[in-house]
């Protein structure tokens, strides 16, 4: 707790508790974190379906965060990238 009484806490898990980022450099981890943050911001701001190209290293983390929010998600590899397709928040 801060001196002014405000509290801070984890908003969402990054799903990196089992050493998933150990094989990547600090710069790569930064890129993955920025990608995760931008994706989650879009997920939370958008109720309709959307798709994003992401690094393969983030595929599992991003699909987990989509499912935690109760939305459908599918992913497919396209060369060196993964396309993550997110369903809408309401049934069609």
N, C-alpha and C positions, 0 to 999 in steps of 0.2 A: 504494500500500500504506500502511496506517495504521501508527502507531508500535508498536501491539500485535501487528502481523503479519497482521491481518485484511485481506481484500481486498474491494473493492467493484467492481461492474461492471454493465453493462446486462443486465437480466433479459430484456427483450423490446424489440424495436424499436417505436417509435411511428408509423413510416411517415410522418414529416413532414419528410423531408430535401429535398424539392423545392418548398418554399414553400407547402405546402397550407394552412398557418394564417395566411399573410400577410393575407388579406382579413378575418379576424375580429379582434375587439377582445381585449384581455387578459382581460377577464371571460368572454367567450365561450370563449376557449382554455382557461381554467380549468375551466369547466363541461364541455367536451369531454374534458379530462384526467380529471376525476373520474368521468365516465360510463365512459370507457375502463377506468379502474382497477377500478371496481365490476363491470363486465362480465367482465373477465379474472379477477377473484377468483372470481366465480360459475362461470365456465368451468372453472377449475382445481379447484374444490371439488365440482363436480357431474359425475357420469358419465352421467346420464340426459339425455334431451332437454329443452330449455327454450327459451323465447322471451322476448325483451325488446324494448320500444319504445325506440328511440334517435334521436338527432338525425341527419338526413341527412348532415351533415358527417362523421360517424363511421362511416357504413356501410362504406365501402371498408376503412378501418383495422381495423374489428372482424371483417369477413369474412376478411381476411388472417390475423389472429391465430388465428381458429378453424381455418382450413386448415393453418396451420403446426403445429397440434396434432393434425392428422390426422382431424379431425371434419368431417362434412358440414354445410353451412350454406346457407340460402336466405334471401333478404330480399325484402320487398315494401313499397312505399310505401302508407301509410294516412293520407292528408291531409298534415299537416305533419311527420309522424313516419315512421320506418321500423321495421317489425317484423323483427327478425333471429331466425330459427329455427335452433337448433343441434341436430344429431343426437346420439345417444348415442355413448359411446366404444366400445361393443361392438355388433356386428351383431345385428339383431333376429332 
